[in-house]
Amino acid sequence: MRVSIERSGGFAGIAVRREVDGASLDELEAATLERLVHDAVSVPQPLPRPMPDAFQYDVNIDGHARTLIETDLPPEWERLIEWVMRRAE
Amino acid sequence: MPDSRICRCSIIPPHIFRNIAEHGDDQQRAQARHMLEESAEVRGERRALSLVSDALALPAGEKRRTIYDAQHTRVLPGKLVRGEGAKPTKDAAVDEAYDGSGATYDFYKSIYKRNSIDGRGLRIDSSVHYGVNFSNAQWNGRQMLYGDGDGKLFNRFTAALDIIGHELTHGVTQYTAALEYRDQSGALNEHFSDVFGILVKQHKLKLTAAKSDWLIGVGLFTKQVHGAAVRSMKAPGTAYDDKVVGKDPQPAHMKNFAKITADNGGVHVNSGIPNHVFYRVATMLGGKAWEVAGQIWYDTLTRRLTRDSNFQACADATYAAAGERYGAGSAPQHAVFDAWKAVGIDISAPIVASGPRLKVAKPTFTMPTAAAEVPMMPEAPARTRAARK
C-alpha cells in the first residue's frame, strides 16, 4: 500500500509532499498504515469546500486520489494524514 | 425570555435571535451567533450570514476582543484567557493575538470607518495554541485560530502583525465581496488579505510606502530557513529560496500565471500578480499607502467586486474606484492604469478624452526631426469635427 499526501495552501502557501510505501515498513507499521487507511476510507468523505488559508490535502492511496480541506477533516482522516506526514518526514 | 437553551436549536426564528441580540448577555449572543452561522454555513446560505450579523449588531465604535487557549487541541474555541480590557497575560501568543486584532480593528475603524470585520461591530474571537505544532493561522469563517508552528521551519503564527491583519481581512472579504476561494477570485481573496495585512502593519509602524519592505510574514520563518518572509509584494518570487522549503513560486506578471490544481488553483501563488500592482500604485503615489491606494482597494473590495470576479474585473474596478474618488484622469487613476499594464492587464474601458491630467497616447516611433512631420494622431480629426458642432 502506497500513500502520498500533498499539503498545499495555508497562510504561507508552501506545498509539502510526503509519501509512505507499505512495502518499506516493518510489519507493525504496515499494519498501522493499513488500519488507518481502512478507517479513513470507511467514513463519508466531505466535499472539498475551500476555506481561506486552510490546508488542502491531496491524498493518493494506491492510485486513488482524493482532495480534503483541513477545516472539514473527519478525525479518521486527520489521524491518517498526521501519521503519514510524520512517518515520511 | 430568551435563555441559553434557545441557542441549541439549529433553526431559530429571526424574531427570537433579534430578541437575544437586544436582551441577551454576551455569552448568549455569542452562542446565538455561533449556532446561526453554523446552520447558515451548512445550508450554504451566505445571505443568512449577513442577517445574523444584522440581528446581532452592536452599537457603532465598540471594539471587543476575546482570546481563547485551545490548549494544543483542535477543539474550538477553548478556554477563555483574555477579554476586552483585561491585563496582558504572560503568554506571548495570547497577547499578540489581542494586540494584533486590536491594531487591525483600529486600522479599519480609523482609516475606512469600518466597525469590525462585518462592519457591524462583530466581536473578534481568537484561539491560540491551536493543535500540536500546527503551522498555520486561519480565519475559519467565525473566528481566528493560530498554531504555534513546528519550531523547525515556522515560529508561532501570532509573531507577525501582517499575518493577523491578513487573516482578519479574510473575514472582511467574507462579509463583502465574498470572493470565491479558488482560481483567480481566490487569488484576489488572498491579494486583498495581503494588501490590508501589510497596511495594518505600515499604519501601526507609521511607515510610508517608500519605507515599507513590502514583505508579508517577516519573522514567521525560523532562522533555519533561508528567506526573509513568505511573500514579497515588491518583488514576487524572491521572498525565500531554501533547501527544505523550496523557492517562492509567485509570479509578478500574467505571462507567468501558474495553472495548477493544488492550493485551490494556486491562490497563494497567483496573488503575486495583483500584489505587485498594489505595490506599484502605492509607491508611484508615495506617502502613506493606506490613504489613497488603500482607499481605492477598500472601495473595490467592499463595493465593486462579487464572488466570481477575476483579475480583469478587479483591474477595471480599481480603475473605476480611483476615478470615482479622485477624478477621471487623476494621478491615482493613472497610477492604477499603469500598474495593471505593467503586469500584463489592460483596463477594459480607459477614459480617453476627458480630464485635465489626461495622458495622451504618444506615437511609438521617434523621429529626431520636427514633430510637425509626424502624422496627425487618429483622434485629432474627431476632435475637430466635434468642435465644429
Contacts between the chains, C-beta under 8 A, distances in Angstrom:
chain1	res1	chain2	res2	distance
A	6	B	262	6.1
A	8	B	262	3.9
A	8	B	263	3.9
A	9	B	262	7.8
A	9	B	263	4.7
A	9	B	264	6.4
A	9	B	267	7.3
A	9	B	268	6.5
A	10	B	135	6.9
A	10	B	136	4.4
A	10	B	268	8.0
A	11	B	136	5.8
A	11	B	137	5.1
A	11	B	138	7.2
A	11	B	157	6.8
A	11	B	163	6.2
A	11	B	166	6.9
A	11	B	167	7.1
A	11	B	217	7.3
A	11	B	230	7.3
A	12	B	135	7.5
A	12	B	136	7.7
A	12	B	154	7.3
A	12	B	217	6.8
A	12	B	220	6.9
A	12	B	230	4.8
A	12	B	268	7.6
A	13	B	190	7.8
A	13	B	230	7.2
A	13	B	231	7.6
A	13	B	263	6.0
A	13	B	267	7.6
A	13	B	268	2.5
A	13	B	269	6.7
A	14	B	230	7.6
A	14	B	245	5.7
A	14	B	246	6.9
A	15	B	246	7.5
A	15	B	262	5.9
A	15	B	263	6.9
A	50	B	180	7.6
A	50	B	181	3.9
A	50	B	182	5.3
A	50	B	186	6.8
A	50	B	264	4.7
A	51	B	138	7.3
A	51	B	140	6.6
A	51	B	141	6.7
A	51	B	181	6.6
A	52	B	138	7.0
A	52	B	139	5.9
A	52	B	167	7.8
A	52	B	170	3.9
A	52	B	173	7.6
A	52	B	174	7.8
A	52	B	181	5.7
A	52	B	189	6.3
A	52	B	190	7.8
A	52	B	193	7.3
A	53	B	136	6.7
A	53	B	137	6.8
A	53	B	138	4.7
A	53	B	139	7.1
A	53	B	167	6.6
A	53	B	170	6.6
A	54	B	136	7.9
A	54	B	138	5.9
A	54	B	140	7.5
A	55	B	136	6.4
A	56	B	262	6.6
A	56	B	263	6.2
A	56	B	264	6.2
A	58	B	261	7.8
A	58	B	262	6.4
A	70	B	136	7.7
A	70	B	138	7.9
A	71	B	138	7.8
A	71	B	140	6.0
A	71	B	141	8.0
A	78	B	74	7.8
